[in-house]
């Protein structure tokens, strides 16, 4: 398949103290229906986390971020979402929630290579 296709993405935010509303980007989830692609890349900046919440559960936050990657990968790593298609897994991951790891708004774009776009956006917006 050649040419550019539509993709959607959302940033994953770490909100260590939900009541304060402070957050930082710690990952990105990208979905491309035309290529049946859903993927996530995460990076936890522990210095930022400890600056916002010195008593934060770093292990728990890291586990939540890795769980998102597992859901994107499908199969046994996706847990209850294992049988869902890529679009349904993406929609579940970007649904609003009030937890330490929260998705931001969904944005769209065009790409010829969803995996390369995921890596580019991760470097630009997360790292």
Secondary structure, DSSP 8 states (H G I E B T S, - for coil): --S-EEEEEEEEEE-SSTTTT--EEEEEEEEEGGGTEEEEEE---HHHHHHH-TT--HHHHHHHHHHHHHHHH-GGGGGGGTTS-HHHHHHHHTS---SSEEEEEEEEEEES-HHHHHHHHHHHHT-
